Every structure is written in C-alpha cells, then in structure tokens.
Amino acid sequence: MFDFKALLESLPIMGLGMLGIFIVIGIIMGIIWILGKVFTEKKDNKNQ
C-alpha cells in the first residue's frame, strides 16, 4: 500500500501548498470544462 501520509510529511510546507493549489485549480478547471460541455450540449439539443 502506498504511504501517502509519509510522502506529504517529507515534502516542504511551501511545496505542499503549491501542490494543493495546483490540485484545486485542476479540479475547478475540470468541473468548469465538464459543466461547459453539458450546457453546450443541452443548448444544441434545444435549438434543433
């Protein structure tokens, strides 16, 4: 089993903070992209 907690504890605080920021941005961008696809598909279906 991968010991994720040990890896986090070995990382510097600043590095961990940057990693967290990148993960959050990635998740937000992914959600926006998925919502954008869903809404554009719904609009296209209504117009037809």
PDB file with one MODEL, atoms N, CA, C and O in Angstrom:
MODEL        1
ATOM      1  N   MET A   1       0.843  -1.200   0.000  1.00  0.00           N
ATOM      2  CA  MET A   1       0.000   0.000   0.000  1.00  0.00           C
ATOM      3  C   MET A   1       0.875   1.246   0.000  1.00  0.00           C
ATOM      4  O   MET A   1       1.877   1.303   0.713  1.00  0.00           O
ATOM      5  N   PHE A   2       0.507   2.227  -0.783  1.00  0.00           N
ATOM      6  CA  PHE A   2       1.285   3.465  -0.911  1.00  0.00           C
ATOM      7  C   PHE A   2       1.073   4.338   0.322  1.00  0.00           C
ATOM      8  O   PHE A   2      -0.060   4.643   0.694  1.00  0.00           O
ATOM      9  N   ASP A   3       2.188   4.739   0.955  1.00  0.00           N
ATOM     10  CA  ASP A   3       2.103   5.543   2.186  1.00  0.00           C
ATOM     11  C   ASP A   3       2.086   7.024   1.815  1.00  0.00           C
ATOM     12  O   ASP A   3       3.131   7.671   1.742  1.00  0.00           O
ATOM     13  N   PHE A   4       0.880   7.552   1.581  1.00  0.00           N
ATOM     14  CA  PHE A   4       0.720   8.937   1.129  1.00  0.00           C
ATOM     15  C   PHE A   4       1.064   9.929   2.233  1.00  0.00           C
ATOM     16  O   PHE A   4       1.643  10.982   1.967  1.00  0.00           O
ATOM     17  N   LYS A   5       0.705   9.592   3.485  1.00  0.00           N
ATOM     18  CA  LYS A   5       0.959  10.498   4.611  1.00  0.00           C
ATOM     19  C   LYS A   5       2.455  10.724   4.805  1.00  0.00           C
ATOM     20  O   LYS A   5       2.880  11.850   5.062  1.00  0.00           O
ATOM     21  N   ALA A   6       3.252   9.674   4.684  1.00  0.00           N
ATOM     22  CA  ALA A   6       4.709   9.800   4.832  1.00  0.00           C
ATOM     23  C   ALA A   6       5.276  10.700   3.737  1.00  0.00           C
ATOM     24  O   ALA A   6       6.186  11.489   3.990  1.00  0.00           O
ATOM     25  N   LEU A   7       4.748  10.585   2.534  1.00  0.00           N
ATOM     26  CA  LEU A   7       5.192  11.429   1.423  1.00  0.00           C
ATOM     27  C   LEU A   7       4.876  12.894   1.705  1.00  0.00           C
ATOM     28  O   LEU A   7       5.720  13.765   1.493  1.00  0.00           O
ATOM     29  N   LEU A   8       3.655  13.168   2.184  1.00  0.00           N
ATOM     30  CA  LEU A   8       3.259  14.542   2.494  1.00  0.00           C
ATOM     31  C   LEU A   8       4.136  15.128   3.591  1.00  0.00           C
ATOM     32  O   LEU A   8       4.539  16.288   3.510  1.00  0.00           O
ATOM     33  N   GLU A   9       4.434  14.333   4.617  1.00  0.00           N
ATOM     34  CA  GLU A   9       5.256  14.817   5.729  1.00  0.00           C
ATOM     35  C   GLU A   9       6.684  15.096   5.275  1.00  0.00           C
ATOM     36  O   GLU A   9       7.344  15.965   5.847  1.00  0.00           O
ATOM     37  N   SER A  10       7.180  14.387   4.265  1.00  0.00           N
ATOM     38  CA  SER A  10       8.543  14.593   3.774  1.00  0.00           C
ATOM     39  C   SER A  10       8.645  15.830   2.877  1.00  0.00           C
ATOM     40  O   SER A  10       9.734  16.375   2.699  1.00  0.00           O
ATOM     41  N   LEU A  11       7.516  16.277   2.311  1.00  0.00           N
ATOM     42  CA  LEU A  11       7.534  17.471   1.457  1.00  0.00           C
ATOM     43  C   LEU A  11       7.639  18.739   2.303  1.00  0.00           C
ATOM     44  O   LEU A  11       7.102  18.800   3.409  1.00  0.00           O
ATOM     45  N   PRO A  12       8.340  19.759   1.773  1.00  0.00           N
ATOM     46  CA  PRO A  12       8.354  21.057   2.468  1.00  0.00           C
ATOM     47  C   PRO A  12       6.955  21.680   2.458  1.00  0.00           C
ATOM     48  O   PRO A  12       6.143  21.385   1.581  1.00  0.00           O
ATOM     49  N   ILE A  13       6.681  22.547   3.442  1.00  0.00           N
ATOM     50  CA  ILE A  13       5.355  23.168   3.559  1.00  0.00           C
ATOM     51  C   ILE A  13       5.021  23.964   2.295  1.00  0.00           C
ATOM     52  O   ILE A  13       3.905  23.869   1.786  1.00  0.00           O
ATOM     53  N   MET A  14       5.975  24.747   1.785  1.00  0.00           N
ATOM     54  CA  MET A  14       5.721  25.571   0.601  1.00  0.00           C
ATOM     55  C   MET A  14       5.409  24.690  -0.610  1.00  0.00           C
ATOM     56  O   MET A  14       4.498  24.984  -1.384  1.00  0.00           O
ATOM     57  N   GLY A  15       6.174  23.608  -0.764  1.00  0.00           N
ATOM     58  CA  GLY A  15       5.933  22.684  -1.874  1.00  0.00           C
ATOM     59  C   GLY A  15       4.559  22.044  -1.760  1.00  0.00           C
ATOM     60  O   GLY A  15       3.852  21.899  -2.758  1.00  0.00           O
ATOM     61  N   LEU A  16       4.179  21.661  -0.544  1.00  0.00           N
ATOM     62  CA  LEU A  16       2.870  21.057  -0.303  1.00  0.00           C
ATOM     63  C   LEU A  16       1.767  22.062  -0.628  1.00  0.00           C
ATOM     64  O   LEU A  16       0.753  21.700  -1.225  1.00  0.00           O
ATOM     65  N   GLY A  17       1.961  23.324  -0.236  1.00  0.00           N
ATOM     66  CA  GLY A  17       0.981  24.375  -0.522  1.00  0.00           C
ATOM     67  C   GLY A  17       0.795  24.563  -2.020  1.00  0.00           C
ATOM     68  O   GLY A  17      -0.331  24.659  -2.508  1.00  0.00           O
ATOM     69  N   MET A  18       1.917  24.616  -2.752  1.00  0.00           N
ATOM     70  CA  MET A  18       1.840  24.779  -4.204  1.00  0.00           C
ATOM     71  C   MET A  18       1.139  23.582  -4.839  1.00  0.00           C
ATOM     72  O   MET A  18       0.323  23.742  -5.747  1.00  0.00           O
ATOM     73  N   LEU A  19       1.462  22.377  -4.355  1.00  0.00           N
ATOM     74  CA  LEU A  19       0.837  21.161  -4.877  1.00  0.00           C
ATOM     75  C   LEU A  19      -0.677  21.216  -4.653  1.00  0.00           C
ATOM     76  O   LEU A  19      -1.457  20.886  -5.546  1.00  0.00           O
ATOM     77  N   GLY A  20      -1.081  21.634  -3.460  1.00  0.00           N
ATOM     78  CA  GLY A  20      -2.501  21.750  -3.141  1.00  0.00           C
ATOM     79  C   GLY A  20      -3.199  22.755  -4.040  1.00  0.00           C
ATOM     80  O   GLY A  20      -4.309  22.512  -4.513  1.00  0.00           O
ATOM     81  N   ILE A  21      -2.533  23.906  -4.277  1.00  0.00           N
ATOM     82  CA  ILE A  21      -3.108  24.942  -5.145  1.00  0.00           C
ATOM     83  C   ILE A  21      -3.302  24.391  -6.555  1.00  0.00           C
ATOM     84  O   ILE A  21      -4.349  24.594  -7.169  1.00  0.00           O
ATOM     85  N   PHE A  22      -2.276  23.684  -7.068  1.00  0.00           N
ATOM     86  CA  PHE A  22      -2.385  23.128  -8.419  1.00  0.00           C
ATOM     87  C   PHE A  22      -3.511  22.104  -8.508  1.00  0.00           C
ATOM     88  O   PHE A  22      -4.236  22.065  -9.502  1.00  0.00           O
ATOM     89  N   ILE A  23      -3.663  21.273  -7.473  1.00  0.00           N
ATOM     90  CA  ILE A  23      -4.725  20.262  -7.458  1.00  0.00           C
ATOM     91  C   ILE A  23      -6.098  20.942  -7.459  1.00  0.00           C
ATOM     92  O   ILE A  23      -6.993  20.546  -8.206  1.00  0.00           O
ATOM     93  N   VAL A  24      -6.257  21.972  -6.613  1.00  0.00           N
ATOM     94  CA  VAL A  24      -7.538  22.693  -6.538  1.00  0.00           C
ATOM     95  C   VAL A  24      -7.861  23.343  -7.879  1.00  0.00           C
ATOM     96  O   VAL A  24      -8.988  23.241  -8.363  1.00  0.00           O
ATOM     97  N   ILE A  25      -6.866  24.018  -8.487  1.00  0.00           N
ATOM     98  CA  ILE A  25      -7.083  24.667  -9.787  1.00  0.00           C
ATOM     99  C   ILE A  25      -7.473  23.614 -10.831  1.00  0.00           C
ATOM    100  O   ILE A  25      -8.385  23.829 -11.630  1.00  0.00           O
ATOM    101  N   GLY A  26      -6.774  22.478 -10.814  1.00  0.00           N
ATOM    102  CA  GLY A  26      -7.077  21.417 -11.768  1.00  0.00           C
ATOM    103  C   GLY A  26      -8.502  20.901 -11.622  1.00  0.00           C
ATOM    104  O   GLY A  26      -9.195  20.685 -12.616  1.00  0.00           O
ATOM    105  N   ILE A  27      -8.938  20.702 -10.378  1.00  0.00           N
ATOM    106  CA  ILE A  27     -10.304  20.223 -10.119  1.00  0.00           C
ATOM    107  C   ILE A  27     -11.326  21.252 -10.597  1.00  0.00           C
ATOM    108  O   ILE A  27     -12.306  20.902 -11.254  1.00  0.00           O
ATOM    109  N   ILE A  28     -11.091  22.541 -10.261  1.00  0.00           N
ATOM    110  CA  ILE A  28     -12.020  23.609 -10.662  1.00  0.00           C
ATOM    111  C   ILE A  28     -12.111  23.684 -12.187  1.00  0.00           C
ATOM    112  O   ILE A  28     -13.207  23.761 -12.743  1.00  0.00           O
ATOM    113  N   MET A  29     -10.953  23.660 -12.864  1.00  0.00           N
ATOM    114  CA  MET A  29     -10.947  23.728 -14.327  1.00  0.00           C
ATOM    115  C   MET A  29     -11.689  22.532 -14.920  1.00  0.00           C
ATOM    116  O   MET A  29     -12.427  22.677 -15.895  1.00  0.00           O
ATOM    117  N   GLY A  30     -11.493  21.347 -14.328  1.00  0.00           N
ATOM    118  CA  GLY A  30     -12.176  20.151 -14.807  1.00  0.00           C
ATOM    119  C   GLY A  30     -13.687  20.269 -14.664  1.00  0.00           C
ATOM    120  O   GLY A  30     -14.429  19.912 -15.579  1.00  0.00           O
ATOM    121  N   ILE A  31     -14.148  20.772 -13.509  1.00  0.00           N
ATOM    122  CA  ILE A  31     -15.586  20.945 -13.271  1.00  0.00           C
ATOM    123  C   ILE A  31     -16.164  21.947 -14.266  1.00  0.00           C
ATOM    124  O   ILE A  31     -17.219  21.702 -14.849  1.00  0.00           O
ATOM    125  N   ILE A  32     -15.470  23.087 -14.465  1.00  0.00           N
ATOM    126  CA  ILE A  32     -15.939  24.114 -15.403  1.00  0.00           C
ATOM    127  C   ILE A  32     -16.025  23.526 -16.811  1.00  0.00           C
ATOM    128  O   ILE A  32     -16.989  23.772 -17.536  1.00  0.00           O
ATOM    129  N   TRP A  33     -14.997  22.737 -17.197  1.00  0.00           N
ATOM    130  CA  TRP A  33     -14.969  22.139 -18.538  1.00  0.00           C
ATOM    131  C   TRP A  33     -16.132  21.173 -18.722  1.00  0.00           C
ATOM    132  O   TRP A  33     -16.789  21.180 -19.762  1.00  0.00           O
ATOM    133  N   ILE A  34     -16.389  20.335 -17.708  1.00  0.00           N
ATOM    134  CA  ILE A  34     -17.488  19.364 -17.780  1.00  0.00           C
ATOM    135  C   ILE A  34     -18.834  20.093 -17.846  1.00  0.00           C
ATOM    136  O   ILE A  34     -19.688  19.751 -18.663  1.00  0.00           O
ATOM    137  N   LEU A  35     -19.019  21.105 -16.978  1.00  0.00           N
ATOM    138  CA  LEU A  35     -20.270  21.867 -16.985  1.00  0.00           C
ATOM    139  C   LEU A  35     -20.454  22.560 -18.328  1.00  0.00           C
ATOM    140  O   LEU A  35     -21.561  22.585 -18.867  1.00  0.00           O
ATOM    141  N   GLY A  36     -19.379  23.123 -18.872  1.00  0.00           N
ATOM    142  CA  GLY A  36     -19.439  23.786 -20.178  1.00  0.00           C
ATOM    143  C   GLY A  36     -19.893  22.819 -21.261  1.00  0.00           C
ATOM    144  O   GLY A  36     -20.731  23.167 -22.093  1.00  0.00           O
ATOM    145  N   LYS A  37     -19.340  21.591 -21.257  1.00  0.00           N
ATOM    146  CA  LYS A  37     -19.745  20.583 -22.244  1.00  0.00           C
ATOM    147  C   LYS A  37     -21.217  20.240 -22.078  1.00  0.00           C
ATOM    148  O   LYS A  37     -21.949  20.159 -23.064  1.00  0.00           O
ATOM    149  N   VAL A  38     -21.661  20.038 -20.840  1.00  0.00           N
ATOM    150  CA  VAL A  38     -23.055  19.657 -20.584  1.00  0.00           C
ATOM    151  C   VAL A  38     -24.002  20.761 -21.050  1.00  0.00           C
ATOM    152  O   VAL A  38     -24.990  20.488 -21.732  1.00  0.00           O
ATOM    153  N   PHE A  39     -23.695  22.024 -20.677  1.00  0.00           N
ATOM    154  CA  PHE A  39     -24.582  23.135 -21.033  1.00  0.00           C
ATOM    155  C   PHE A  39     -24.614  23.359 -22.537  1.00  0.00           C
ATOM    156  O   PHE A  39     -25.682  23.622 -23.091  1.00  0.00           O
ATOM    157  N   THR A  40     -23.464  23.262 -23.218  1.00  0.00           N
ATOM    158  CA  THR A  40     -23.451  23.468 -24.670  1.00  0.00           C
ATOM    159  C   THR A  40     -24.225  22.356 -25.370  1.00  0.00           C
ATOM    160  O   THR A  40     -24.907  22.613 -26.361  1.00  0.00           O
ATOM    161  N   GLU A  41     -24.129  21.125 -24.869  1.00  0.00           N
ATOM    162  CA  GLU A  41     -24.877  20.020 -25.473  1.00  0.00           C
ATOM    163  C   GLU A  41     -26.379  20.218 -25.282  1.00  0.00           C
ATOM    164  O   GLU A  41     -27.159  19.956 -26.197  1.00  0.00           O
ATOM    165  N   LYS A  42     -26.789  20.681 -24.095  1.00  0.00           N
ATOM    166  CA  LYS A  42     -28.215  20.927 -23.839  1.00  0.00           C
ATOM    167  C   LYS A  42     -28.733  22.037 -24.752  1.00  0.00           C
ATOM    168  O   LYS A  42     -29.829  21.918 -25.300  1.00  0.00           O
ATOM    169  N   LYS A  43     -27.962  23.118 -24.926  1.00  0.00           N
ATOM    170  CA  LYS A  43     -28.375  24.223 -25.797  1.00  0.00           C
ATOM    171  C   LYS A  43     -28.519  23.741 -27.235  1.00  0.00           C
ATOM    172  O   LYS A  43     -29.480  24.095 -27.917  1.00  0.00           O
ATOM    173  N   ASP A  44     -27.559  22.928 -27.700  1.00  0.00           N
ATOM    174  CA  ASP A  44     -27.611  22.423 -29.068  1.00  0.00           C
ATOM    175  C   ASP A  44     -28.855  21.558 -29.277  1.00  0.00           C
ATOM    176  O   ASP A  44     -29.492  21.631 -30.328  1.00  0.00           O
ATOM    177  N   ASN A  45     -29.201  20.742 -28.285  1.00  0.00           N
ATOM    178  CA  ASN A  45     -30.371  19.871 -28.401  1.00  0.00           C
ATOM    179  C   ASN A  45     -31.663  20.689 -28.450  1.00  0.00           C
ATOM    180  O   ASN A  45     -32.587  20.337 -29.182  1.00  0.00           O
ATOM    181  N   LYS A  46     -31.737  21.785 -27.672  1.00  0.00           N
ATOM    182  CA  LYS A  46     -32.940  22.620 -27.662  1.00  0.00           C
ATOM    183  C   LYS A  46     -33.112  23.340 -29.000  1.00  0.00           C
ATOM    184  O   LYS A  46     -34.235  23.480 -29.484  1.00  0.00           O
ATOM    185  N   ASN A  47     -32.024  23.791 -29.595  1.00  0.00           N
ATOM    186  CA  ASN A  47     -32.097  24.544 -30.847  1.00  0.00           C
ATOM    187  C   ASN A  47     -32.555  23.671 -32.015  1.00  0.00           C
ATOM    188  O   ASN A  47     -33.182  24.177 -32.945  1.00  0.00           O
ATOM    189  N   GLN A  48     -32.258  22.388 -31.988  1.00  0.00           N
ATOM    190  CA  GLN A  48     -32.598  21.519 -33.119  1.00  0.00           C
ATOM    191  C   GLN A  48     -34.093  21.239 -33.193  1.00  0.00           C
ATOM    192  O   GLN A  48     -34.543  20.524 -34.087  1.00  0.00           O
TER     193      GLN A  48
ENDMDL
END
